[in-house]
Amino acid sequence: MNKQEQLLNEQRCMIDELDDLLINIFSLRLNVVKEIGLIKKTHGLDIDDDNRELMIINKIKEKHLNDEKQVLALYQLIFNLSKEIQEI
């Protein structure tokens, strides 16, 4: 294996480790989302909470990330999945 292949392998191993962390954290987040959904149903609250979403979006924008566009797109998907789970 040459040096470039070794470096590529090292980076891919790092991605694999990060993916494992993301999966675990996302699973924990979804469990919390389910609990929030139950609370909303119990108290007759709407699933949609535009103010909460806006607060999260503003928090992301305050970080001045280089990849803000991609992070916001990811969170839009997370918002949609969260609402879908809470509607079940």
N, C-alpha and C positions, 0 to 999 in steps of 0.2 A: 504494500500500500504506500503510495507516495504521500508527500506532505499535504497536498491539497485535499486528497481523499480523507486523510486523517483529520484535518481541520473540519471538513464537511461532516464527517461522522461525529465529531465532538459536538458540533452545533446541533445536529439532529438528535443526539442523546439529550442535550439540554432541552430541546423542544419537547421530546417525549416526557421528560420530568415535569416540565411546565404544564403539558397537557394533563398529566395525572393530577396535578394540583388544581387546575381549572375544573376538571370533572368533579373532584371532591367538593370544591367550594360551590360550584353550580348546583350540585345535588343538595347541599345544605341550604342554599338560597331557595331552591324550589320547595323544600320542606317548610321553610318560613312562609313562603308565598301561600302554600296550602292552608297554614294556620291563619294567616291574614284573611284568606277567602272565607274561612269558617266564621271568623269574627264579623266580617262584613255581612254575611248571610244572616247570622244570629241577630244582628242589630239593624237589619234592613238598609244597609249602606250600599251605595253604588260600587260596582267593580272598578269603573273608571275613576281615577283621581288625577285630573290634569294638573292640579297644583303640586302634587307630589312628584309627578314626572318632570315638571318644569324645574322644581327644586334640584332634582338629580342632574338634569341637563345643565343648569347653571353651575352646579358644583364641578361638573366635568369641564365646562368652559373656563372656570376660574383657574384651573390647573395649567392652562396655556400649553396643552400637549401638542407635540409636532404631528401626531396622528389623531387629532381631535375628530376629524371627519369619520374615521373608521371606528373610533370608540363610540361616537354618537350613533352610528349605524348599528353597532353591536347592541347598544342599550335600547334602541328602538325595537330590535328583535326580542330582547329580554322583556321589555314592557309587554309586547304582544303575547309572548308565551306565558307570561305571568297572568295576564287577563284571561287567557284561554284556560289555564289551570284553575283559576278562581271561579270560573263560570261552571265548572263541572259539579 
